[in-house]
């Protein structure tokens, strides 16, 4: 019985760890905040989205840095 409870507890913990969460990508140029984007996703997906936003600005010639909060 104790092993069953332990297994269930571990499975529940993993399910919460893999849930989508709100992530915020903030893009700045110097001290000026250019864009803030809230994104519901897993952390890796949100990071990829934030990097794509930064690359989009840079392709347009802007000196913008985006980081995931």
DSSP file (Angstrom, degrees, kcal/mol; ACC not computed):
  #  RESIDUE AA STRUCTURE BP1 BP2  ACC     N-H-->O    O-->H-N    N-H-->O    O-->H-N    TCO  KAPPA ALPHA  PHI   PSI    X-CA   Y-CA   Z-CA
    1    1 A X     >        0   0    0      0, 0.0     4,-2.1     0, 0.0     5,-0.2   0.000 360.0 360.0 360.0 -41.2    0.0    0.0    0.0
    2    2 A X  H  >  +     0   0    0      1,-0.2     4,-2.3     2,-0.2     5,-0.1   0.883 360.0  52.1 -64.3 -37.5    2.8    2.4    0.8
    3    3 A X  H  > S+     0   0    0      2,-0.2     4,-2.7     1,-0.2    -1,-0.2   0.892 107.8  51.9 -65.5 -38.9    4.5    1.7   -2.5
    4    4 A X  H  > S+     0   0    0      2,-0.2     4,-2.5     1,-0.2    -2,-0.2   0.920 110.2  48.0 -62.8 -44.0    1.2    2.5   -4.3
    5    5 A X  H  X S+     0   0    0     -4,-2.1     4,-2.4     2,-0.2    -2,-0.2   0.904 112.2  50.1 -63.4 -41.1    0.9    5.8   -2.5
    6    6 A X  H  X S+     0   0    0     -4,-2.3     4,-2.4     2,-0.2    -2,-0.2   0.927 111.1  48.2 -63.2 -45.4    4.5    6.6   -3.4
    7    7 A X  H  X S+     0   0    0     -4,-2.7     4,-2.5     1,-0.2    -2,-0.2   0.920 112.5  48.6 -62.3 -44.8    4.0    5.8   -7.1
    8    8 A X  H  X S+     0   0    0     -4,-2.5     4,-2.4     1,-0.2    -1,-0.2   0.910 110.9  51.2 -62.5 -42.2    0.8    7.9   -7.2
    9    9 A X  H  X S+     0   0    0     -4,-2.4     4,-2.2     2,-0.2    -2,-0.2   0.912 110.8  48.0 -61.4 -44.0    2.5   10.8   -5.5
   10   10 A X  H  X S+     0   0    0     -4,-2.4     4,-2.3     2,-0.2    -2,-0.2   0.915 111.4  50.3 -64.2 -43.5    5.4   10.7   -8.0
   11   11 A X  H  X S+     0   0    0     -4,-2.5     4,-2.0     1,-0.2    -2,-0.2   0.896 110.5  49.4 -63.0 -40.3    3.1   10.5  -11.0
   12   12 A X  H  X S+     0   0    0     -4,-2.4     4,-1.8     2,-0.2    -1,-0.2   0.908 109.8  51.9 -65.4 -40.9    1.1   13.5   -9.7
   13   13 A X  H  X S+     0   0    0     -4,-2.2     4,-1.7     1,-0.2    -2,-0.2   0.912 110.3  48.3 -62.0 -43.0    4.3   15.5   -9.2
   14   14 A X  H  X S+     0   0    0     -4,-2.3     4,-1.5     1,-0.2    -1,-0.2   0.874 107.5  55.7 -65.9 -36.7    5.4   14.7  -12.8
   15   15 A X  H  < S+     0   0    0     -4,-2.0     4,-0.2     1,-0.2    -1,-0.2   0.884 109.3  46.4 -65.2 -36.8    2.1   15.7  -14.2
   16   16 A X  H >< S+     0   0    0     -4,-1.8     3,-0.9     1,-0.2    -1,-0.2   0.853 108.9  55.9 -71.6 -33.4    2.3   19.1  -12.5
   17   17 A X  H 3< S+     0   0    0     -4,-1.7    -1,-0.2     1,-0.2    -2,-0.2   0.798 109.0  46.3 -68.8 -28.5    5.9   19.6  -13.8
   18   18 A X  T 3< S+     0   0    0     -4,-1.5    -1,-0.2    -5,-0.1    -2,-0.2   0.388  87.5 117.4 -97.3   5.0    4.9   19.1  -17.4
   19   19 A X  S <  S-     0   0    0     -3,-0.9     2,-0.2    -4,-0.2    22,-0.1  -0.315  73.0-104.5 -70.5 153.7    1.9   21.4  -17.3
   20   20 A X        -     0   0    0     22,-0.1     2,-0.3    20,-0.1    22,-0.2  -0.571  43.6-173.7 -75.2 142.5    1.8   24.4  -19.5
   21   21 A X  E     -A   41   0A   0     20,-2.1    20,-2.4    -2,-0.2     2,-0.5  -0.887  31.9 -92.9-132.8 162.4    2.3   27.7  -17.6
   22   22 A X  E     -A   40   0A   0     -2,-0.3     2,-0.4    18,-0.2    18,-0.2  -0.667  44.5-176.9 -77.8 128.1    2.2   31.4  -18.4
   23   23 A X  E     -A   39   0A   0     16,-2.4    16,-3.4    -2,-0.5     2,-0.5  -0.945  14.9-144.3-123.1 147.8    5.5   32.7  -19.4
   24   24 A X  E     -A   38   0A   0     -2,-0.4    45,-3.6    14,-0.2     2,-0.6  -0.955   5.5-161.6-117.7 127.4    6.4   36.3  -20.2
   25   25 A X  E     -AB  37  68A   0     12,-2.8    12,-2.5    -2,-0.5     2,-0.5  -0.935  10.5-165.6-105.9 120.4    8.8   37.3  -22.9
   26   26 A X  E     -AB  36  67A   0     41,-2.6    41,-2.2    -2,-0.6     2,-0.5  -0.931   1.3-162.4-112.2 124.6   10.0   40.9  -22.5
   27   27 A X  E     -AB  35  66A   0      8,-3.2     7,-2.7    -2,-0.5     8,-1.6  -0.906  13.6-179.8-108.6 130.2   11.8   42.6  -25.4
   28   28 A X  E     -AB  33  65A   0     37,-3.0    37,-3.0    -2,-0.5     2,-0.5  -0.937  26.1-157.4-130.7 150.7   13.9   45.7  -24.7
   29   29 A X  E >  S-A   32   0A   0      3,-2.9     3,-1.9    -2,-0.3     2,-0.5  -0.931  78.3 -48.2-123.4 103.8   16.0   48.1  -26.7
   30   30 A X  T 3  S-     0   0    0     -2,-0.5    35,-0.1     1,-0.3    -2,-0.0  -0.600 123.0 -25.2  67.8-122.3   18.4   49.7  -24.2
   31   31 A X  T 3  S+     0   0    0     -2,-0.5     2,-0.5    -3,-0.1    -1,-0.3   0.455 118.4 100.2 -99.4  -2.6   16.2   50.8  -21.3
   32   32 A X  E <  S-A   29   0A   0     -3,-1.9    -3,-2.9     1,-0.0     2,-0.6  -0.729  70.6-136.2 -88.9 124.2   13.0   51.0  -23.4
   33   33 A X  E     -A   28   0A   0     -2,-0.5    -5,-0.3    -5,-0.2     3,-0.1  -0.705  23.6-179.7 -80.1 121.9   10.6   48.1  -23.2
   34   34 A X  E     -     0   0A   0     -7,-2.7     2,-0.3    -2,-0.6    -6,-0.2   0.880  59.9  -5.1 -90.3 -44.9    9.5   47.3  -26.8
   35   35 A X  E     -A   27   0A   0     -8,-1.6    -8,-3.2     2,-0.0     2,-0.4  -0.998  48.2-161.0-154.4 146.3    7.1   44.4  -26.3
   36   36 A X  E     -A   26   0A   0     -2,-0.3     2,-0.5   -10,-0.2   -10,-0.2  -0.995  15.7-173.5-130.1 126.8    5.8   42.1  -23.6
   37   37 A X  E     -A   25   0A   0    -12,-2.5   -12,-2.8    -2,-0.4     2,-0.5  -0.975  13.6-152.4-127.0 121.6    4.2   38.8  -24.7
   38   38 A X  E     -A   24   0A   0     -2,-0.5     2,-0.4   -14,-0.2   -14,-0.2  -0.800  20.5-173.3 -91.1 133.2    2.5   36.4  -22.3
   39   39 A X  E     -A   23   0A   0    -16,-3.4   -16,-2.4    -2,-0.5     2,-0.8  -0.983  21.0-146.7-137.3 120.6    2.6   32.9  -23.7
   40   40 A X  E     +A   22   0A   0     -2,-0.4     2,-0.3   -18,-0.2   -18,-0.2  -0.780  57.3  99.5 -88.9 108.9    0.9   29.8  -22.3
   41   41 A X  E    S-A   21   0A   0    -20,-2.4   -20,-2.1    -2,-0.8     2,-0.1  -0.974  77.4 -67.3-169.7 174.2    3.3   26.9  -23.0
   42   42 A X     >  -     0   0    0     -2,-0.3     4,-2.4   -22,-0.2     5,-0.2  -0.437  58.4-104.0 -71.6 158.6    5.9   24.6  -21.6
   43   43 A X  H  > S+     0   0    0      1,-0.2     4,-2.5     2,-0.2     5,-0.2   0.878 119.2  50.0 -58.1 -43.4    9.2   26.4  -20.7
   44   44 A X  H  > S+     0   0    0      1,-0.2     4,-2.4     2,-0.2    -1,-0.2   0.909 111.9  48.3 -64.0 -41.4   11.1   25.2  -23.7
   45   45 A X  H  > S+     0   0    0      2,-0.2     4,-2.2     1,-0.2    -1,-0.2   0.906 112.3  49.0 -64.3 -41.0    8.4   26.2  -26.1
   46   46 A X  H  X S+     0   0    0     -4,-2.4     4,-2.4     2,-0.2    -2,-0.2   0.893 110.8  50.4 -65.4 -39.7    8.1   29.7  -24.5
   47   47 A X  H  X S+     0   0    0     -4,-2.5     4,-2.5    -5,-0.2    -2,-0.2   0.910 110.5  49.3 -64.7 -42.3   11.9   30.1  -24.7
   48   48 A X  H  X S+     0   0    0     -4,-2.4     4,-2.1     2,-0.2    -2,-0.2   0.901 111.2  50.2 -62.2 -41.0   11.8   29.2  -28.4
   49   49 A X  H  X S+     0   0    0     -4,-2.2     4,-1.9     2,-0.2    -2,-0.2   0.911 111.0  48.8 -62.9 -43.4    9.0   31.7  -29.0
   50   50 A X  H  X S+     0   0    0     -4,-2.4     4,-2.1     1,-0.2    -2,-0.2   0.906 110.7  50.1 -64.7 -42.8   10.9   34.4  -27.2
   51   51 A X  H  X S+     0   0    0     -4,-2.5     4,-2.4     1,-0.2    -1,-0.2   0.874 109.0  52.7 -63.0 -37.2   14.1   33.7  -29.2
   52   52 A X  H  X S+     0   0    0     -4,-2.1     4,-2.2     2,-0.2    -1,-0.2   0.874 107.3  52.1 -66.6 -37.2   12.0   33.9  -32.4
   53   53 A X  H  X S+     0   0    0     -4,-1.9     4,-2.0     2,-0.2    -2,-0.2   0.929 110.7  47.7 -62.9 -44.5   10.7   37.3  -31.4
   54   54 A X  H  X S+     0   0    0     -4,-2.1     4,-2.4     1,-0.2    10,-0.2   0.920 111.4  50.1 -62.6 -43.9   14.2   38.5  -30.8
   55   55 A X  H  X S+     0   0    0     -4,-2.4     4,-2.3     1,-0.2    -1,-0.2   0.877 107.2  55.3 -62.9 -37.5   15.4   37.2  -34.1
   56   56 A X  H  X S+     0   0    0     -4,-2.2     4,-0.8     2,-0.2    -1,-0.2   0.920 109.6  45.9 -61.7 -44.5   12.4   38.8  -35.9
   57   57 A X  H ><>S+     0   0    0     -4,-2.0     5,-2.2     1,-0.2     3,-0.8   0.923 112.6  50.5 -63.1 -44.2   13.4   42.2  -34.4
   58   58 A X  H ><5S+     0   0    0     -4,-2.4     3,-1.6     1,-0.3    -2,-0.2   0.855 104.1  57.9 -65.6 -34.2   17.1   41.7  -35.4
   59   59 A X  H 3<5S+     0   0    0     -4,-2.3    -1,-0.3     1,-0.3    -2,-0.2   0.757 104.6  53.0 -65.6 -23.1   16.2   40.8  -38.9
   60   60 A X  T <<5S-     0   0    0     -4,-0.8    -1,-0.3    -3,-0.8    -2,-0.2   0.388 125.5-104.5 -90.9   2.2   14.5   44.2  -39.2
   61   61 A X  T < 5S+     0   0    0     -3,-1.6     2,-0.3     1,-0.3    -3,-0.2   0.529  74.7 138.8  90.2   7.2   17.7   45.9  -38.0
   62   62 A X      < -     0   0    0     -5,-2.2     2,-1.4    -6,-0.1    -1,-0.3  -0.642  55.3-133.9 -88.2 143.4   16.6   46.7  -34.5
   63   63 A X        +     0   0    0     -2,-0.3     2,-0.4     2,-0.0   -33,-0.2  -0.670  52.1 150.4 -93.2  79.6   19.0   46.2  -31.5
   64   64 A X        -     0   0    0     -2,-1.4     2,-0.5   -10,-0.2   -35,-0.2  -0.911  33.4-159.4-119.1 139.3   16.4   44.4  -29.3
   65   65 A X  E     -B   28   0A   0    -37,-3.0   -37,-3.0    -2,-0.4     2,-0.4  -0.978   8.6-165.3-118.2 128.9   17.0   41.8  -26.7
   66   66 A X  E     +B   27   0A   0     -2,-0.5     2,-0.4   -39,-0.3   -39,-0.2  -0.923   8.4 179.8-113.9 138.0   14.2   39.5  -25.5
   67   67 A X  E     -B   26   0A   0    -41,-2.2   -41,-2.6    -2,-0.4     2,-0.4  -0.995  28.4-118.8-139.1 147.3   14.3   37.4  -22.4
   68   68 A X  E      B   25   0A   0     -2,-0.4   -43,-0.2   -43,-0.2   -21,-0.1  -0.677 360.0 360.0 -84.3 129.5   11.9   35.0  -20.8
   69   69 A X              0   0    0    -45,-3.6   -44,-0.1    -2,-0.4    -1,-0.1   0.380 360.0 360.0-100.4 360.0   10.7   36.0  -17.3
